[in-house]
Amino acid sequence: MKFLRAIGICGACILVALVAGCGKPDADVGDAAAKSITIWWAQWAPAEGLQELGNEFEKETGIAVNVSQIPWDSYQTKVFMNFANKRTDFDIVVGDSQWIGVGATKGLYLELTDWLPTAVDMDAINERAWRYLCEYPSGSGKYFAAPCETDAIGFAYRKDWFEDPKEKAAFKAKYNRELAVPDTWDEFRDVAEFFHRPDQKRYGCAPLTGRAYDSLTMGFQQIMWTFGGSWGDPETYRADGYVNCEASVESLEFLKELLKFAPKGALNLRYSQTLEVFKNGTTAMVMDYFAFFPEAVDEMGDKAGFFIMPRKGDRRVVSLGGQGFSISAKVPPEQQELAKKFIAWFLQTDIQKKWITKPAGFTANKLILQSEEFRQATPYNEPFAESLEHLQDFWNVPQYSELLSVAQKYVGEALDDVKTPKEALDAIAKEHEKIFAEAGLLKEE
């Protein structure tokens, strides 16, 4: 998933550390370690739910589960620095989808291809969860993770504002249609404009624009895809003519227009900050991952509603989030077997039914996702389930960190008026192709 900040570590630096393999010596596994599993994940509500299930697992098996929560801003950095040691401090890491290329090709993640079909009904899991969270390379049938948390970006909105009779009448008078949850990006723009009243400390919308790690890229790319652009050709790795095509330029210009209706600081809003301007009661519609929305419900109650990413024409695309369980290749075989035992237990249907009762416990189990029990459990589960059929991910190749850094830099420069949208996207195309060429991936079309 996408919230992990790479403070001071570029992709190349990470790989140097991994290849060096320096660090602490092998630890003595001992009897205590043989009866415990350590899982690293980021600090948020789903990790707390995972610990609760881990406590149940210990009662059933006698194997303790310790979920170590690390703040999002330092999570990626700490994980990959730990991978540079001869043995990791974790047995399982709940890793971002974009890490899987590095994890698979650098020998960090244990390959699970032969084991997974013996542990879970593969057909019961959402296909996009397998493709984006677990498989590398895409379409290869090789797995280096098992599903843990599925996620998608959506919108929270001020349901009470939308349902206010005076607001409804004023909106209809101005736009000659009913005030409703926007289904298209054009409708979204109108609603954002309508609710934008800075003199009343009310604002229309808050897109994701954060410059830390990936929030700007995750926010922008789903608009780009929906408008008809793309990062590039996944077969040839060509970016020129794709990321800088007319549709991509139009999408970046549209994002800039939306910022006219955003609160102060809108040029650099990361995940926690878009959520904050919603919880403080100032903003009509905010973009964020669904897994953060339990906080909105806790603080806003019935005032909060939720909706799926808008479409343009017949295209609706949503930035994928979520993470898979990956077993460290740098722990002893006996710890890997304990890790497999926990993952197999977690993926049982009965346990997944418990998982969805946890805040943002988003399963990948298709039958559960389709059930009324799941869809009615929270006000955000219905649009979340609908979003899964529209998911798409950023490049998840081993060079993702360098590619992401380029995207963040130049899309940010477009928002800051340092470059025009066309100039920014031309720069991305040029630098992305250079990265792919240096990796030996770029092909002639």
Secondary structure, DSSP 8 states (H G I E B T S, - for coil): ------TT--HHHHHHHHHH--SS-----HHHHHTEEEEEEESSHHHHHHHHHHHHHHHHHS-EEEEEEE-HHHHHHHHHHHHTSSS-S-SEEEEEGGGHHHHHHTT-B---TTTHHHHS-GGGB-HHHIIIIIBSSTTS--BS-EEEEEEEEEEEEEHHHHH-HHHHHHHHHHHSS-----SBHHHHHHHHHHH-BGGGTBEEEE-----STTHHHHHHHHHHHHHT--S--TTT---TTTTTSHHHHHHHHHHHHHGGGS-TTGGG--HHHHHHHHHTT-EEEEEEEGGGHHHHHHHHGGGEEEE---BBTTB--EEEEEEEEEEBTTS-HHHHHHHHHHHHHHTSHHHHHHHTTSTT----BHHHHHSHHHHTTSTTHHHHHHHGGGEE----STTHHHHHHHHHHHHHHHHTTSS-HHHHHHHHHHHHHHHHHHTT-----
